[in-house]
Amino acid sequence: MAKYLMAIDAGTGSVRAVVFSLDGTQVGCVQEEWTHKEDPRWPGSMDFDWTHNWDLARGCVRRVLEETGIAPGEIAAVSTTCMREGILLYDKDGNELWACANVDARSDDQVGQLIRLDPDLEKKIYARSGQTYALGALPRILWVRDNMPEVYEKTAAVGMFNDWLIYKLTGKLAVEPSNGSTTGIMDLQSRQWLPEIAAQCGLRSDIFPPVAECGTLIANVSAKGAADTGLTEGTPVVVGGGDCQLGTIGVGACKEGQAAVFGGSFWQYEFNTASGKTDPGCRVRVNCHAVPDLWQYEALAFKPGLVMRWFRDGFCQQEVAQAAETGRDPYDLMNEKAKDIPAGSYGMQCCFSDTMNFINWKHASPTFTNFLLEPEKFNKYTFYRAILENTALILRSHIELVKEATGNEPEELIFAGGAAKSALWSQIVADVTGKTVKVPVVKEATALGAAILAGVGAGLYDSIEDAVAKTVKWDHTYTPNAANKGVYDELYAAWRKIYPVQLALCDQGLTRNMWIAPGL
């Protein structure tokens, strides 16, 4: 009897196959890190290698079955999730032609074209789609038209990475609205394509595949998909969704007014709303939720997880070696030292990501500041803790930003993703925001959300709410420390003044932006 659900999750920094029992217990997970290389001909590019990356993905599926000892026939259903914004172009025969990962920034010239075409077009697009040019598909497809005309002419369909995984498993291509809405070519209210927007931008309007709602049983694993992955031919495959939307399902945030924070390569603050109304200032992203009749205000912090990886690999070789010897996680060893550093890191600040401004989005050069040449205080663990604290400061600014746009903020935060494994980081989030922080048992909530949709689509649960009640369990609750909150209030006020100065240095050409949206 089939009694397990599988999620395949194509994240920014890795791909994983995760197996869950029907009560939400994670039974097995196999993960492979991947990178998206810049084509030296195109500064800012972030190519997605679909051949190599499918080999990694299908290898994860095979290995998780092998390592858990689960027979392929015991998998009741499969669903998929992924980083948003990454797109693939296909020809009429379904062959991949071109693909880029999520923060590809090669399309500066095309953003300039769109601005010259109509200076108000971006705001008009945002009003209907909740998206700007910063991460949307429009400038990227225009780039292909202008720089790879032979690819553009052959293009018959555009898709996202979670849909691509389903396509590789089943041979059927359809785009779902939670991730499809991140293209900027989909209507928030109808959850359907807006080919007229593509036409307005000088693009073809005939490259949009069917839309299939999240949780829909779309197809079964094909003979080719079975041969590639080791899954049983005929296994039901259910439409998944974007990583954050499925993550909110995976932590039980399925109702209006709930909020979740996902700490991974990027940090996403997701606030559920029963209205798809957009922000008049175009500062915050609005997406379709993977739950019917819900939308999400989303504020993104750039690269906290990647900053952590950089710091680990660049400065913590001792902890990495010790972890290898003891079988521990190097981050656990770093946390043990950093927890002894006082809240506020002796006043030291760091600048990485800025508060989101979707219509004019850029980040300053990475910076540490306000430290003294006193090694007993300012050692690598102080710098490490400052990174943890800075990420929480950004989150606080995003809660305030979304409240300005919606008039609402959550009573509590649900914290998931890799960062939620850290008790120190979780407590810092509670102290900085002043909110109770709940951490679920399953930290890889995105994969659990995909598994929940797989179970709903296969008829194993009555509804998403029923599935959440049966699968989501809580690991720990963190309450704010009032004394630390006072320290962080001062740190936050200083950071809000320091960051614009760092950004101004970039604007003057004296330092380099960590990231800047195309066309800015």
Secondary structure by P-SEA (a helix, b strand, c coil): cccbbbbbbbcccccbbbbbcccccccbbbbbbbbbbbccccccbbbbaaaaaaaaaaaaaaaaaaaacccccccccccccccccccccccccccccccccccccccaaaaaaaaaaccaaaaaaaacccccccccaaaaaaaaaaccaaaaaaccccccaaaaaaaaaccbbbbcccccccccccccccccccaaaaaaacccccccccccccccccccccaaaaaacccccccbbbbbbcaaaaaaaaaccccccbbbbbbccbbbbbbbbccccccccccbbbbbcccccccccccccccaaaaaaaaaacccaaaaaaaaaacccaaaaaaaaaaacccccccccccccccccccccccccccccccccccccccaaaaaaaaaaaaaaaaaaaaaaaaaaccccccbbbbbccccccaaaaaaaaaaacbbbbbccccaaaaaaaaaaaaaaacccccaaaaaaacccccbbbbbcaaaaaaaaaaaaaaaaaaaaaaaaaaacccccccccccc
